[in-house]
Amino acid sequence: MSATVIEPTRPRLQRSQLAVPASNPAFFEKAARSRADVIFLDLEDAVAPSEKVQARKNAMEALNDIDWGDKTLQVRVNGLDTEYMYRDVIDLVEGCPRLDMLLLPKIGVASDVYAVDLLVTQVELAKKRTKKIGFDLLIETALGMANVEAIAASSSRIEALSFGVGDFAASTRARSTSIGGTIPEYGVLSGSPSDKARSFYLADVWQYAQSRVLVACRAYGLRPVDGPYGDYSDPAGFNAAARRAAALGYEGKWAIHPSQVDLANNVFSPDGQEIAMASRIMDAMTVAQREGRGAVSLDGKLIDIASIKMAESLLNKAAQLRAHS
């Protein structure tokens, strides 16, 4: 273990993160009644320039007037390179006590985060706001990915990094027009050129980027969240993408349609079988430690201190879900 210890951010459930365009107030009440852990009202990509100012007003009214229960509430503000961002931040932080987090798009370098942090801090001080605003940062450009480790360490407000696959694909000029999922041409052939029959195996084009965001999050105590899957008419595709992210260690995934919320909640919640196995590992290691052993065999497999850490992670998540229920 390194002598450098990074404390994890405050725990929140972020299994499902439902996107709601702030230009369409008709969706707000339905979102509030959904089973999403996190709601973000979107002022950025989902809102036309002519509607930006009204969308901000809609978001503020919704944050202040609607009963959101115990959901985590975010607003995705406009980018630092726009004329709207500074007013988004000031008005929301000044006027919305219920706001929990800001979702910051297209973060490219650590100083982007510093700029917004400074602005938020000034507003909090001026308004004597006691609830500290958290940040969820979107890593969705080649520049952001190249600097993701420095970005992850840039502010104590950061709680999560979200991987924005659509804009990342555009930034890297990937040959795709879909958001998330697979690219049919990205794969490998089996065998050698002399083989008569060769099979094509699809590969995951986003794994490197997802893995890099994940490692930056875990290194600096943040929650990794996978971004959108654009085809909301394809629940099987969403489920497969979510399971890949969960297998890597992600804590949740965006939902761009209410039908994706329950899918995400299910994938990113440990099931009964996983919880039972984690409990057995903890019991077996307790016995081993009493006997002065650092490792033990369980069901023909070696388990040791690392096994305890993995089991504890699952059991902590299960406890968090029970408390939430």
C-alpha positions in Angstrom: 0.0 0.0 0.0 1.3 3.4 -0.9 2.0 5.9 1.8 -0.2 8.3 -0.2 -3.8 7.7 1.0 -6.6 9.2 -1.0 -9.9 9.4 0.9 -13.0 8.3 -1.1 -15.6 10.9 -2.0 -18.9 11.0 -0.2 -20.9 7.9 -1.0 -24.0 8.3 -3.2 -26.0 5.7 -5.2 -25.4 6.5 -8.9 -26.6 3.3 -10.6 -28.9 5.2 -12.9 -28.5 8.8 -14.0 -31.6 10.0 -15.9 -31.1 12.8 -18.4 -34.0 15.3 -18.6 -33.9 18.2 -21.1 -34.7 21.4 -19.1 -36.4 22.8 -22.1 -39.3 20.4 -21.6 -40.9 20.8 -18.2 -43.5 18.2 -19.1 -40.9 15.5 -18.2 -40.0 16.8 -14.8 -42.7 15.3 -12.6 -42.3 11.9 -14.3 -38.6 12.0 -13.7 -39.2 12.8 -10.0 -41.4 9.7 -9.7 -38.9 7.5 -11.5 -36.6 5.0 -9.7 -33.5 6.8 -11.0 -30.8 7.4 -8.3 -29.7 10.6 -10.0 -31.6 13.1 -12.2 -29.8 15.7 -14.3 -31.6 18.5 -15.8 -29.8 19.3 -19.0 -29.0 22.9 -20.2 -26.4 21.8 -22.7 -26.7 19.5 -25.6 -30.4 18.8 -25.4 -31.3 22.5 -25.5 -31.3 24.7 -28.6 -29.4 28.1 -28.3 -32.7 30.0 -28.6 -34.0 28.1 -25.5 -31.0 28.3 -23.2 -32.2 31.1 -21.0 -35.7 29.7 -20.6 -34.4 26.3 -19.9 -32.3 27.7 -17.0 -35.4 29.2 -15.6 -37.3 26.0 -16.0 -34.5 24.1 -14.2 -34.5 26.5 -11.2 -38.3 26.4 -10.9 -38.2 22.6 -11.0 -35.4 22.3 -8.4 -37.3 24.6 -6.0 -40.9 23.5 -6.6 -41.0 19.8 -7.2 -40.7 17.1 -4.5 -37.7 15.1 -5.7 -37.6 12.8 -2.6 -34.1 11.6 -1.8 -32.8 11.7 -5.4 -29.4 13.3 -6.1 -30.1 16.3 -8.3 -27.7 17.6 -10.9 -27.8 20.2 -13.6 -25.6 19.9 -16.7 -24.5 23.4 -17.3 -23.3 24.8 -20.6 -19.6 24.5 -21.5 -16.9 26.9 -20.4 -16.5 28.1 -24.0 -20.0 29.4 -24.2 -21.7 32.7 -23.1 -24.2 30.8 -20.9 -22.0 28.9 -18.4 -21.2 31.6 -15.9 -24.9 32.6 -15.5 -25.9 28.9 -15.3 -23.6 28.4 -12.3 -24.3 31.7 -10.5 -28.1 31.5 -10.8 -28.3 27.8 -9.9 -26.0 27.9 -6.9 -27.5 31.2 -5.6 -31.1 30.3 -6.1 -31.5 26.5 -5.7 -30.8 25.1 -2.2 -31.9 21.6 -3.3 -29.1 21.4 -6.0 -26.6 18.7 -5.1 -24.2 18.6 -8.0 -23.1 20.3 -11.2 -22.5 18.2 -14.2 -19.7 19.9 -16.1 -19.4 19.0 -19.8 -16.3 18.6 -22.0 -13.7 19.1 -19.4 -10.3 19.2 -21.1 -7.7 20.3 -18.5 -7.5 20.6 -14.8 -7.7 24.4 -14.9 -11.3 24.1 -16.4 -12.3 22.5 -13.1 -10.4 25.2 -11.1 -12.3 27.9 -12.9 -15.7 26.6 -12.0 -14.7 25.6 -8.5 -13.5 29.2 -7.8 -16.8 30.6 -9.1 -18.9 28.2 -7.1 -16.9 28.8 -3.9 -17.4 32.6 -4.3 -21.2 32.1 -4.6 -21.3 29.7 -1.7 -19.4 32.2 0.5 -21.6 35.1 -0.6 -24.8 33.3 0.0 -23.6 31.5 3.2 -24.5 28.2 1.6 -23.8 25.3 3.9 -24.3 22.4 1.5 -21.2 22.1 -0.6 -21.9 21.6 -4.3 -20.3 18.5 -5.8 -19.0 18.1 -9.3 -19.6 15.3 -11.9 -17.2 15.8 -14.7 -17.8 14.6 -18.3 -14.7 13.2 -19.9 -15.8 13.2 -23.5 -13.0 14.7 -25.6 -9.5 13.5 -26.6 -8.1 16.4 -24.6 -10.0 15.4 -21.5 -8.9 11.8 -21.9 -5.3 12.8 -22.3 -5.5 14.7 -19.0 -7.9 12.6 -17.1 -5.6 11.8 -14.2 -4.8 15.5 -13.5 -8.5 16.3 -13.9 -9.5 13.7 -11.4 -7.1 15.2 -8.8 -8.0 18.8 -9.5 -10.7 19.6 -6.9 -12.2 18.3 -3.7 -15.6 19.0 -5.1 -15.3 16.2 -7.7 -17.4 13.2 -6.8 -17.6 11.4 -10.1 -16.3 11.2 -13.7 -18.8 10.3 -16.4 -17.5 8.8 -19.7 -19.3 10.6 -22.6 -19.0 8.2 -25.4 -20.9 10.2 -28.1 -18.8 13.4 -28.0 -15.7 11.3 -27.4 -16.3 9.4 -30.6 -16.8 12.7 -32.4 -13.6 14.1 -30.8 -11.5 11.1 -31.9 -13.2 10.9 -35.3 -14.3 7.3 -34.7 -16.2 6.0 -37.8 -19.5 5.8 -36.0 -22.8 7.8 -36.0 -24.4 5.9 -33.0 -23.9 6.8 -29.3 -22.5 3.9 -27.3 -22.7 0.2 -28.2 -20.4 -1.4 -30.7 -19.0 -0.5 -34.1 -19.6 -3.5 -36.5 -16.2 -3.0 -38.3 -14.1 -3.1 -35.1 -13.0 -6.7 -34.5 -10.5 -9.4 -35.3 -10.3 -12.3 -37.7 -9.5 -15.8 -36.4 -6.9 -18.1 -37.9 -4.4 -17.2 -40.6 -4.7 -16.2 -44.3 -4.3 -19.8 -45.4 -7.5 -20.9 -43.5 -10.5 -21.5 -45.7 -13.0 -20.4 -43.0 -12.2 -17.5 -40.7 -14.5 -16.1 -38.1 -14.9 -12.4 -37.3 -15.1 -11.5 -33.6 -16.5 -8.2 -32.6 -14.3 -6.2 -30.1 -15.2 -3.4 -27.7 -13.9 -0.2 -29.2 -14.5 1.9 -26.0 -12.8 -0.4 -23.5 -9.5 1.6 -23.4 -11.2 4.9 -22.8 -13.6 3.4 -20.2 -10.7 1.7 -18.4 -8.6 4.9 -18.3 -11.5 6.9 -16.8 -12.1 4.0 -14.3 -8.5 3.9 -13.1 -8.4 7.7 -12.7 -11.6 7.5 -10.6 -10.4 4.7 -8.4 -7.0 6.3 -7.9 -8.5 9.5 -6.6 -11.5 8.1 -4.7 -14.2 9.1 -7.3 -17.3 7.3 -8.7 -16.9 6.1 -12.3 -20.2 6.4 -14.3 -20.7 5.1 -17.8 -22.4 7.5 -20.3 -25.3 7.1 -22.6 -26.5 4.3 -24.9 -28.3 6.1 -27.7 -30.7 3.4 -29.0 -33.4 3.3 -26.3 -35.4 0.9 -28.4 -32.6 -1.7 -27.8 -32.8 -2.9 -24.2 -30.6 -5.9 -24.9 -27.9 -3.6 -26.3 -28.1 -1.3 -23.3 -28.0 -4.2 -20.9 -24.9 -5.6 -22.6 -23.1 -2.2 -22.5 -24.1 -1.8 -18.8 -22.8 -5.2 -17.9 -19.4 -4.5 -19.6 -19.1 -1.3 -17.7 -20.1 -3.0 -14.4 -17.6 -5.8 -15.0 -14.8 -3.2 -15.3 -15.9 -1.6 -12.0 -18.3 1.2 -13.0 -20.9 2.2 -10.4 -23.7 3.3 -12.8 -24.8 4.3 -16.3 -26.7 7.2 -17.8 -30.3 6.6 -18.9 -31.5 8.8 -21.8 -35.0 7.3 -21.6 -37.0 6.3 -18.6 -37.1 2.7 -19.9 -33.4 2.4 -19.2 -33.6 3.3 -15.5 -34.6 -0.1 -14.2 -32.1 -1.8 -16.5 -29.3 0.2 -15.0 -30.5 -0.2 -11.5 -30.6 -4.0 -11.9 -27.1 -4.3 -13.5 -25.4 -2.1 -11.0 -26.9 -3.8 -7.9 -25.2 -6.9 -6.5 -27.6 -9.9 -6.7 -28.3 -12.4 -4.0 -25.8 -14.9 -5.3 -23.0 -12.3 -5.3 -23.9 -11.2 -1.8 -24.1 -14.8 -0.5 -20.6 -15.5 -1.9 -19.1 -12.3 -0.5 -20.5 -13.3 2.9 -19.0 -16.8 2.7 -15.6 -15.3 1.8 -15.7 -13.0 4.8 -16.7 -16.0 7.1 -13.9 -18.2 5.6 -11.3 -15.5 6.0 -12.4 -14.8 9.6 -11.8 -18.5 10.4 -8.4 -18.4 8.6 -7.2 -15.4 10.5 -8.1 -16.9 13.8 -5.9 -19.8 12.8 -3.1 -17.6 11.8 -3.4 -18.1 8.1 -3.5 -15.3 5.5 -5.2 -17.4 2.8 -7.7 -20.2 2.6 -9.3 -22.4 0.0 -13.1 -22.0 -0.7 -14.9 -24.1 -3.3 -11.5 -25.1 -4.7 -10.3 -21.5 -5.1 -7.7 -19.5 -3.3 -9.0 -16.5 -1.3 -6.8 -14.0 0.6 -6.7 -10.4 1.7 -7.5 -9.2 -1.8 -10.6 -11.4 -1.7 -11.7 -9.7 1.5 -11.4 -6.3 -0.1 -13.5 -7.4 -3.1 -16.1 -9.0 -0.8 -16.3 -6.0 1.4 -16.9 -3.8 -1.6 -19.9 -5.9 -2.6 -21.3 -6.0 0.9 -20.9 -2.3 1.4 -22.9 -1.7 -1.8 -25.6 -4.1 -0.6 -25.8 -2.2 2.7 -26.0 1.1 0.9 -28.9 -0.2 -1.2 -30.7 -1.5 1.9 -30.4 1.9 3.6 -31.7 3.5 0.4 -34.7 1.2 0.3 
